Structure formats: C-alpha cells, structure tokens
Amino acid sequence: MTALSKPRAERRDIHAEITARLIAAIEADPGRPSLPWRRSSAPLFMPENALTRKLYNGINIVSLWVAAECLGYTAPIWATYRQWAELGAQVRKGEKSSLVVFYKEYETDPNPDDSDDDGKRRVARASYVFNCSQVDGFTVPDAPQLLGPIKRIEAADQFIRATGARIENGGERAFYRPSTDTIHMPDEGLFCGTGTMTRSESYFAVLCHEAIHWSGSGKRLAREFGKRFGDAAYAAEELVAEIGSAFLCAELGITQDTRADHAQYLAQWLKLLKDDNRAVFTAAAKASEAVAYLKSLKAHEVS
C-alpha cells in the first residue's frame, strides 16, 4: 500500500448483521410471540384448551401450530374427545386427532448414590386433541371488527408487485398455498400491530414472510432440506421465511430495527431444532438466497 492509497472500506453485510442480532435476541429469551392481526379467538396466537382455558406449552405449541396451518384451522382452541363431551360438544365422525404430550409425575425410591435425587420422576404421555373446527355444538367466538385500511409502504408494495406473486386477501389466516401457487393474507383491516410494530409494518412483515415461502416452490428455487432436518423440515422452512422477512423489512425500509417479533417467532421453531446448533445459520443462508431471487424478478415491476 502506498502512502497515498486509502484502505478499502469493507462492504457491509446487512444479512449477517441481522442474523447476529436475531440470534442475540433469541438467546436473551424474547418471550412468546403474538399474532399481529385479530382473529375470532382469544388468545390471538397461543393454543388454548377449551375446557381448562389453560395455554398449551413447550413443544405442544409448535405441534398445534403446524396442525392448524396444515389443516386450515382458524381458532387455536383444542380439547380431547372426552373434554369436548364434557363441554356438550361432539367430535364429528371421521375427524383426525392431533398429538400433544403431557408429563405425569410419580415417586420412586431415591438413588442412594445421588444426594440430589428426591425420588420424583416424570414420564411423557401422549394425548390426542381435536380443534374446535372439528366438533359440533361449540360456538367459535365472533369475527373481530375491521380497523380499516393500513397505511401503504410504497417500496414494499412495488417490490411485491415486481415478483408477480398472486395474492388473495380475506379471511383470518396468512399462508402460501402450493396447490394454487397463491399467497393468502388476512384482510388488512384485521391488522392491529404489536408492541413493537405498527399495523403497516406488521402487515408487510407477514406479506414478506409468505413471499419467501412462495420463492421456495418447485417452479422457483425448489427449496428442500434433505435428510438433515427430516421431520423438522417444516420448522426449517419457517425459520427461512421469518429470517427472510427480517432481511426484507430492513432492505425495503419497512422497519430498520431487528424487532422482538421476529426473534419471538423464530425461538418457537428453534425448539424443534434444538439439537442442531447450525440450523439458524443454514436458514439464514437459504433466506439470503430467497431474497436475492425475489429481488431479481423485474418482469412485473411497475414503473
């Protein structure tokens, strides 16, 4: 280097920065996520037992989320066959149950070689529950009132239009449907925001999440996870979509900060991948690939 030459500025890697912030937030225990739009049930996001009114916890949260998404249930209200009967409801013939796990405690003789052993043991037991959408005789809470249109974020609108993705608005769920190759979004009037995101920021963060899912279809990136993730591939795809959403939120000016909302959502899915400490980095790499692909779609861009 000559005396007149200047050191070359390192290129900022915003994706790496955001990934690092997300990991730090997850490690700091960001708490439970809340859905940023109103649905017909309360609580908005966490699965609840219809009889006891208690929230499901641990791995059961993720298990029931997956069941609800795959089967199209809109209310997170669940109970066993017997519990529904106690409530005067009847599970319809032919309906399939969803698995949850509970722990039963019993006592045995303590291990004499372990001074900390109090003799208490816990054993996992399987239980099978049905969603309120699968029963007759139960009234699902009334649909929430709409709040009106959100404030548009022009850069995000233009970006999504440029992808050419077909978006269907209405209902109370957000998802990508591979069979029709369509993104489905709740009515924007249902969006109420969260403690750290406005209604508009929440709407576009969710839309970006679904756009990342859309990018992974067989006709586009054909995103697959192979044997490494196995049965947890669904969780891995959710990590990709939410990290990709965080990347797009920063790049499109939807929200410049790494919000707790993203970390809260990611932390739940990472519970399924707790034995794979590299999962978040693999997902971040896939998310970067998805963002680059979406940014390359110019055919439908509005001038």
Secondary structure, 3 states (H helix, E strand, C coil): CCCCCCCCCCCCCHHHHHHHHHHHHHHCCCCCCCCCECCCCCCCCCCEECCCCCECCCHHHHHHHHHHHHHCCCCCEEEEHHHHHHCCCEECCCCCCEEEEEEEEEECCCCCCCCCCCCEEEEEEEEEEEEHHHEECCCCCCCCCCCCCCCCCHHHHHHHHHHCCEEEECCCCCEEECCCCEEEECCHHHECCCCCCCHHHHHHHHHHHHHHHHHCCCCCCCCCCHHHHHHHHHHHHHHHHHHHHHHHHHHCCCCCCCCHHHHHHHHHHHHHHCCCCCHHHHHHHHHHHHHHHHHHCCCCCCC
